[in-house]
Amino acid sequence: MTDQKALYARLKPELDAAFTAVMESMSFTEGPQVQQLADRIQAYLPVAVAFPCAADGSTLRVALQALALPAGAAVILPAFGDAALAETVLRLGLTPVFADVQADTFTLDPEAVAQAITPTTRAILPVHLFGQCAAMEPLLALTRKYDLKVVEDNSQAFGAVYSWPGGQRQKAGTMGHCSISSFFPAKPLAGQGEGAAICTNEANVAAKVRHFFEAGEGTAPLDALQAAMLTVKLKYTDAYHAGKIPVAQYYDTAFAQVPGVQPPVCAAYSSHVYQQYVISVAPKLRDGLQAHLRDNYIPSMVYYPQPLHLQEAFGHLGYKQGDFPVAEKLSQSLLSLPMHSELKQDQLAYICGQVQDFMQKQV
Ligand SMILES: *Cc1c(COP(=O)(O)O)cnc(C)c1O
């Protein structure tokens, strides 16, 4: 799905020098590297404060705690996505409330959010999914109207740019009260293990997060080796994303000729960093297509096979089949294809040819 080895080879001299500097300093938990990464993230996004941290799934917990929501408060999040976010919301004694996503971009649907808001709603959690920004302008209009907090999940779209209706541009992860970005391997900014950042423009949120760090509550700062690595990789984030555009264009052009395959829709309000290249096919064909690709040595992934409201872990919330029809359909029709800057024309031709072969046999 990605080619971490080739990406390492490209940056090897610079990465190795950064690692060596850390090793020679013998300073693995403190030292300048973590602050340097924080400074670089702040300048890149830009955002007032970035806290690099050792993630272990705790970044959302710290971000939500920093917003000091009352016990039991409802937090609206997309019904389509990874279960970890809703689990964290539950574990904090808050109430996850799901809302359906947009059929074209798969991100939180502002109209569905408007319907889901009640007097107990205190926050929304838009996820910038697969490399594209959620529809932030209408979502933020709602949060201003109802005085809600916004935590952006920027784990899949680090580097994506949102365009406001007036034409101003702003990076994902800088528009809410705070944002979380995972630097897990194979994320848009990829480390070698658990790593993440919490970013905010709000002084009071920053003060709370800093307090959690200093008190050792909830999350640890990032280690120096990861920070040194991410500082190098951050410099090349835009170039890496740019390297995926011709790959996406190749796929888009090829699939335009294949009846039954819908290439990803690029929203006018967002750039796409192609964390995933996701096609959609008829639900009855998706698993067969994946099996056909597997038989021909092509990896593919299903994100996400089950919408959150139908998962057992959230059964007690009382949702049922049919509540979020878009999320339900997407869980049966989407397939992620290999996507990275190192894919060559012959590999792409082979992948597209296999998709076409399978689809042609279906009609
Ligand atoms: C990977 C990912 C996470 C999890 O991040 P961790 O580093 O494992 O805490 C959260 N949200 C989204 C959308 C992700 O893609």
Boltz pocket constraint, residues with backbone or C-beta under 6 A from the ligand:
constraints:
  - pocket:
      binder: B
      contacts: [[A, 55], [A, 56], [A, 57], [A, 58], [A, 59], [A, 82], [A, 84], [A, 127], [A, 128], [A, 153], [A, 155], [A, 156], [A, 182], [A, 183], [A, 184], [A, 187], [A, 194], [A, 195], [A, 196]]
      max_distance: 6.0
